[in-house]
């Protein structure tokens, strides 16, 4: 799937894209009273960009410049804009580390 094809309400989204921006994590309290960390990142492919929510362990796993694969994601809407999320059943994995990675100590 390409980013340009994504619309709010899309489910079972599989795509590959590059992380071009990542915000500092912030703490949110869910409607169930649980405290979680979330960060927003921007993904880009040859057709456009989309914001994705990174939750908990995914925040540290993904860096600017990384190529990632999103599997079984869905597109919601936040402040009137489409936003990709992995939710409970999807996942995001790094398939290529970017040059800006801080893990260059071998």
C-alpha positions as CSV (number, residue, x, y, z in Angstrom):
1,X,0.0,0.0,0.0
2,X,1.1,3.6,-0.6
3,X,0.7,6.5,1.8
4,X,-1.3,8.4,-0.9
5,X,-3.9,5.6,-0.8
6,X,-4.6,5.9,2.9
7,X,-7.9,7.3,4.1
8,X,-9.4,7.5,7.6
9,X,-11.2,4.2,8.3
10,X,-8.7,2.1,6.3
11,X,-7.8,-1.2,8.1
12,X,-5.3,-4.0,7.5
13,X,-2.8,-1.5,6.3
14,X,0.6,-2.9,5.2
15,X,3.2,-0.4,4.0
16,X,6.9,0.4,4.0
17,X,8.1,4.0,4.5
18,X,11.0,6.1,6.0
19,X,10.8,8.0,9.3
20,X,11.5,11.6,8.5
21,X,10.5,13.2,11.9
22,X,9.9,12.0,15.4
23,X,8.6,14.1,18.4
24,X,9.6,13.8,22.0
25,X,7.5,11.2,23.9
26,X,4.7,12.5,26.1
27,X,2.7,10.7,28.8
28,X,-1.0,10.2,28.4
29,X,-3.6,8.7,30.6
30,X,-6.0,6.3,28.9
31,X,-9.7,6.2,29.4
32,X,-9.0,3.3,31.7
33,X,-6.7,5.3,33.9
34,X,-3.5,3.7,32.6
35,X,-0.4,5.9,32.1
36,X,1.3,5.3,28.7
37,X,4.0,7.1,26.7
38,X,3.3,8.1,23.1
39,X,5.2,9.8,20.4
40,X,4.2,11.0,17.0
41,X,6.4,10.4,14.0
42,X,6.0,11.2,10.3
43,X,6.4,8.5,7.7
44,X,7.2,9.2,4.0
45,X,7.2,7.1,0.9
46,X,7.3,8.1,-2.8
47,X,3.6,9.2,-2.7
48,X,3.3,11.3,0.4
49,X,3.6,11.5,4.2
50,X,1.4,10.4,7.2
51,X,1.7,10.8,11.0
52,X,1.9,7.6,13.0
53,X,1.5,7.1,16.7
54,X,4.3,5.2,18.4
55,X,3.4,3.7,21.8
56,X,5.7,2.5,24.6
57,X,8.4,0.1,23.3
58,X,8.0,1.3,19.6
59,X,9.2,4.8,20.6
60,X,12.8,3.8,21.3
61,X,12.8,1.1,18.5
62,X,12.3,3.7,15.7
63,X,14.6,6.5,14.8
64,X,14.6,9.3,12.2
65,X,16.0,7.9,8.9
66,X,14.9,4.3,9.6
67,X,13.0,2.4,7.0
68,X,10.0,0.7,8.6
69,X,7.4,-1.8,7.8
70,X,3.9,-1.4,9.2
71,X,1.8,-4.5,9.3
72,X,-1.9,-4.7,10.0
73,X,-2.2,-1.0,10.9
74,X,-5.2,1.2,10.6
75,X,-5.9,4.8,9.8
76,X,-7.9,6.9,12.2
77,X,-8.3,10.7,12.3
78,X,-6.7,13.1,14.7
79,X,-7.5,16.9,14.5
80,X,-9.0,16.4,11.1
81,X,-6.0,14.6,9.6
82,X,-5.5,10.9,8.8
83,X,-3.2,9.2,11.3
84,X,-1.7,5.7,11.1
85,X,-1.6,3.5,14.2
86,X,-0.6,-0.1,14.8
87,X,-3.2,-0.6,17.5
88,X,-3.5,-3.8,19.5
89,X,-3.0,-6.2,16.6
90,X,-0.6,-4.4,14.2
91,X,3.1,-3.9,14.4
92,X,5.9,-1.7,13.2
93,X,9.4,-3.0,12.6
94,X,12.6,-1.5,11.4
95,X,13.8,-3.1,8.1
96,X,16.7,-0.7,7.5
97,X,18.6,1.6,9.9
98,X,19.0,5.2,8.9
99,X,22.2,7.1,8.8
100,X,21.1,9.3,11.8
101,X,20.9,6.3,14.1
102,X,22.7,6.7,17.4
103,X,23.5,3.0,17.6
104,X,26.7,3.2,15.7
105,X,28.9,2.0,18.6
106,X,29.9,-1.5,17.8
